[in-house]
């Protein structure tokens, strides 16, 4: 029971640090130009270096999801709805969530491990001695990089999933590509792209803040670095799924009210 209480206290402490980083990130956003080079470096890590795994994941998820959905729609003789259903599923949920999950596992863990290693080896204290704010030097470039690059990766993942679905429908089910594309793009609205991009911006902010805060609160040695990395990834995934529910609920009511007004 005492171990559980200690774990809860540690987790609450880390969440408090994450919230403080959230507030500080908002207040320090205007000073991000001070670390422009670091921001570009982190954007390259988050974006181009994560592009291949995002494309591969989106391609095969598109294939699997298509194989599961198209068969049922063909049974119901609703071929004209296949493109619409798949495109809406990709743009609203699958692409933003899967992209955020990939970034949380690949980039978030790297952020936590790097900053935690700096913390346990007293490099953070050295930054204070050099009169360098760790938030500006370490946290802000990573937050900005995730906020900017996640929407880009999301759009690429969406079109990759759509292309793989088109390929599967054409090869396995003999559905004409024009019928698929006409159904897909006739169902998509600008609101769908806006909500998808908004989700990835929120997810990027959450992943970067949790990863950096877990790294900054690491104490001890190399064992604690591994524990902080694992804890940050798990917490990021949980927050992604919870925020996805909240955002989807709010956006669903907004889109419903907009359609009714029309």
C-alpha positions, 0 to 999 in steps of 0.5 A: 500500500505504501508503494502505491502511495509513493507511485501516486505521489510521484505521478502527481508530481510529474503531472504538476510539472507537466502543467507548469510546463504547459503554462510556461510554454504559453508564456514563453512562446513569443521568445521561441526565436531565441532557439530557432536553430534548435527548433529547426533541428527538432523539426527535422527529427520529428518530421522527416526522420519519422516520415518513413515509419508514418507512411508504412504504418498508414499504408498497412493500416489502410489495407487492413481497415479496407479489407475489414470494411469493404466486404461488409459494404459489398454484402449490403450492396453499398459500393458507392459509400465505401470511399466516403466511409473510409475517407471520413474514418481516416481523416477524423480518427485513424490518421491523427491518432495513429500519427500521435501514437507513433510520435509518442512512442518514437519521439516522446521516448527520445525526448524523455530519455535525452532530458532525463540523462541530462538531468541525472548527469547534472547538465541541467544545473550546468545550464543554470550556471551558464544563465540559460533557461532550460525551458527555452533551450530544451523544452520550447524547441521540442514543443514547437517542433511537435506542434508544427510537424504533427499536422504535416505528418497527419496529412501525409498519413491520410493520403497514404491510407487513402491511396492504400485503400484505393489500391485494395479496393481496385485489386481485391474487390474490383471497384473502379478507382473513379467511383472510390475517389468520387465517393471519398472526396464528395464526403469530405468537408473543410471542417474535417480537415480542420478538426483533424489538424486541430487534433494533431496540434493538441496531441503534439502539445500533450506529447512534447510537454509530458515527455519533457516534464517527465525528463526534467523530474527524473532523479537517480541513475540510469534505471530511473531514466528508463522508468521515466521514459516508459512512464512518459510514453504510457501517460502520453498514450493515455492522454492522447486517447482521452483527449481524442474522446473529448475533442471528438465529442465537441467536434461532433456536436459542432459539426451536427449543429452546422449541418442542421443550420444548413 
